[in-house]
């Protein structure tokens, strides 16, 4: 079982809709959770991080963490074509090790 | 956030040669990492660059092929040795800042081996 799993997609949503990206992880000792956005040909860019159960909002982005179920999600409200990218979920475990998912490709259709 | 630069940004190299990639951070950081990302793939961790000691390599990566230096808390190099076309990839430097408990990535080096 991989440490971090994501649906590779592609996920397509119309402009203005809510995009929902999901990620599950296997290590119950995971401490910190991150979402990165990666445009084609560019390096990953940090969007959000979350440490505690519940929701964390930043503009159009909301990260949700449920440690009991071992999943973390990212919601993008009012999706824009500029949100089209690959979204990487990352988890930090004890010992400062990071594990990345394989990424979900999102396309926002104008 | 940390500002990270990498040199070169891209290069085209001949089979059998070596290339050294430099990573510079604008502040002292606890940990530096080197990743590889092949076309259409996710990130693969090559090694953790340790300041003042040998790098810690992940399974499938060896020091002879990917020697790494980290002489101080703001700089690291990765060398890709005896290159083959299979080494064509994007190589990414990243840093973890304990203060923010977050990992940031450099802009990457796009390597093509002919």
Contacts between the chains, C-beta under 8 A, distances in Angstrom:
chain1	res1	chain2	res2	distance
A	32	B	101	5.7
A	34	B	102	7.0
A	34	B	103	7.1
A	36	B	105	7.9
A	42	B	107	7.7
A	42	B	108	7.7
A	43	B	90	7.9
A	43	B	92	5.7
A	43	B	105	4.3
A	43	B	106	6.3
A	43	B	107	5.4
A	43	B	108	4.7
A	44	B	43	7.3
A	44	B	92	7.8
A	44	B	105	5.0
A	45	B	105	7.5
A	46	B	1	7.5
A	46	B	102	6.2
A	46	B	103	7.6
A	46	B	104	6.4
A	49	B	101	7.5
A	49	B	102	5.9
A	51	B	101	7.9
A	88	B	42	6.8
A	88	B	43	7.2
A	90	B	103	7.1
A	92	B	101	7.3
A	92	B	103	7.9
A	96	B	30	7.8
A	96	B	31	6.2
A	96	B	96	6.5
A	98	B	33	7.7
A	98	B	45	7.6
A	98	B	96	7.6
A	98	B	103	5.8
A	100	B	42	5.8
A	100	B	43	4.8
A	101	B	42	6.8
A	102	B	41	7.7
A	102	B	42	4.3
A	103	B	42	5.2
